[in-house]
Amino acid sequence: MKFVHAFITGLLEVNSYIIELGGGKVFIVDAGGNEDELIAFINEKSLMPVAVVLTHGHFDHIAALSGLKKSFQDIKIMIHSDDAFLIGENALKNQCRMFAGSGLESYIEQCAKHVPEADVHLKQNDVLFDDSENFKGGFTVVHTPGHSEGSICLYNKVSGILFSGDTLFKSSWGRTDFGGGNENLLFESLKKLLSFPAETIVFPGHGNYTTIGSEQGLLQY
């Protein structure tokens, strides 16, 4: 889709997306690192980023937040209220506690130091960017707990696209073995997503894009 630009960012290869809303405005889904690349793309095209929307607060999705906020001071950082404790003043402490024993402590420290606070706490059914020229009707927040307590997806019904974070991947789903993970909740979230129209294009937090139709047999295995 020509208004969605994907970047593979950070050590864990997070998909960060820059989405053109029209009129030069963009928003970013997840900030997994490679901040210089993201900032260069925005500046080269003379774009104005209005927000970073985090699908959840895990360290690998927040690494570029500080750099983006420094470069674009008016940008709004948005995250579900249940994951807001993973960014801001106590981010490093909370991230290290959540991922203790992961073997990624040094990388977590790089990602979670000096992370800015959230400007907006999201909740189920919030509608974002409904004034967009390119995505009529805006993006609806779908609360999808399971991978984390505050995991969300962003759904644009008119365009038929879903940013699924680490809830739904191509032929797979997010892990639930870290703090805040819950397999039963994740499967309930997956059922919710898999009820969307089959032609919906899914842009996940890691890996290749897919469609809802391609994944509708996922929970049968």
N, C-alpha and C positions, 0 to 999 in steps of 0.2 A: 504494500500500500504506500503510495507516494508521499503521504503526509507523515509517515512513521519511519524514523531513522533509528536503526539498532546499532549498538556498540557493545562489544564484548570487553568487560572491564574487570580489573583486579585479578588477584591470584586464583580465585575460585571461579573465574569466568562468568560473572554475572552479566545478564543482558540488561543494559541500561538503554532506555528509549527516550528519544527527543521527538515530541509530537507537535506538529504545526497546527495551531488553532486558527490561523488566518490573521491577516493584518500585521504580520511580523511577530505575533506572539507565539510562544511555545511553552509547553510544560514538560518536565522530565519525570519519567517513571524509574525509580531506583537510581542510586548514585554509587555504583559499585567500585569506583576508582577511575583511573585514567582521566583525572580532572582536566589536565592540560588539553587532551584530545576533545573532550566535551566542550570546554570553553572556547577552543580554537574554532570548532565547527559553528558554534553560536555566533562568535564575533565575525567570522568570515562571511556569514550570510546576513549579518546585521539584524539578528533576531533578538527578541526581548523575552527572556525566560521569566514567567510569572510564578512558577511553583515547581517544587520537587515533591512528588507524591511517592511515599514509601509504601510498598506492598507489605512490608513488615520491617522490624527494627534490627534484624540480625546484622552482625558486624560487616559481613561481606556486601551488604546492600547500602551501607552508609559512608563508605570510605571517602567519597568525593564531596560530602556535604559541606565540610569546612571550606574547601577551596571554592565551591560554587557560591557560598554565602559571601565570601570575601570579594569575589569578582562581581557579583550581582546582589548588592545589598538589599534591594527591595524584593528579592525572591522569597516566597512563602514556603516554609517546610511543613508538609502535611503528613500525618501518621495517625493511625487509629489510636484512640485513647488507651487501649489495653497494652500497646507496645511503646507508649511514649516514654516509659522509664528507661528504655534502651538507648535513648539519645539524650543530649543535654549534659548537665553538670555531672551527673553520676553515671554516665554512659560506660566508661571504662570499667568501673567497679562492677556494675551490673552485668556487663558482657562477660567479664572474666569469670564471674560466679556462674553464669549460665553455661559457659562452654569450658569449665574446668576439666582438665584431662583430655582435651581435644588434640593436644600437640600443636595447636596453632596460636599459642599465647603471644608470641612476638608479633605475629601478623595482626592479631586482635588489637594489640596495643597501638599499632600503626593506624588502624582503622578507626578506633574508638576514642582517641585522644582529642580533646578540644572540639567535640562535636556540638554544634549549636542546638539550642532548644527548638522544640516544635512551635510553629506559629499557629497551626490549626490542628485540633484534635478531631479526627473523623469518626463517623458512626455509620451504621447500616442505613442505606437508602439516601445518604447525602448525594446531591447532584452537583458535579463540578463542571465548570467551563460551559455552561449551557448557552453562552453567547458566542460560541465558536462558529466561525464561518465554514469550517471544513468538517465538523462533526456535529450535525444537528442533534439537538436534544441533550447534549452534554454527556458526561460520563457518570454513571451511577456507581456508588460505592457498595460492594457486596462483601459483607463481613464473612470471612471463611476461616474460622479458627481451626486449629489442628496442628499445623506446622509451628505456629506460634499463637498465643492468645489473641493477638491483634492483627493477624493476617487479613489482608483484604485483596479483592480483585476490583478492577475497573471495567465496566461494561458499557459499551455504546450500542444500543439496540438498533438504531437506524443504520449505522455503518456495519453492524455485525462483527464487532471486534471485542476481544476480551484480553486484558492484561492480567495474567493469572498468578504472577509472583511465583512463590515456591509451593503453591497448593497443587497445581496441575501442570505436569510436564507432558511432553510427547511420550506416550506409552508408559507413563510412570506418575508418581506423585511425591510430595515432599516428605522428608523424614520427620519422625515424631519423638526421637529419643533424647532430645535436649530439653532443658527447662522450658515449660510452657507448651510442650508438645503433647498431643492427645490423639491417639489413633482413631478412637470412636468419633471424636469431633471432626477429624479430618475426613473420614469417610462420609459423614453427613454433609460436609462442605462440598465434597466431590459430587455427591448425588445432586446437590443444588445446581452446580455448574453444568453437569451433564444433562440437565433438563433444558438447557438453552437450545435454540435452534441449531440443527446439525451443521449448517453452513457457517456458523460463527467461527471466525479466525482467532486462534489462541496464540498470544505472544507471551511465552513463559519467562520465568526469572532466570532460567538456565536452559541451554540447548536450543534445538530447532523449533520453529513454529509448527502448529498443527491445527486441526479443526475439532470442534465438539463432536461432529459425526465420526471422526476417526477414533475418538476415545470412548465412545458410548458403551463399548464392551469391556472397558478397563476393569471394572469391579467384579466381573464374572470370573476372574482368574484368581 
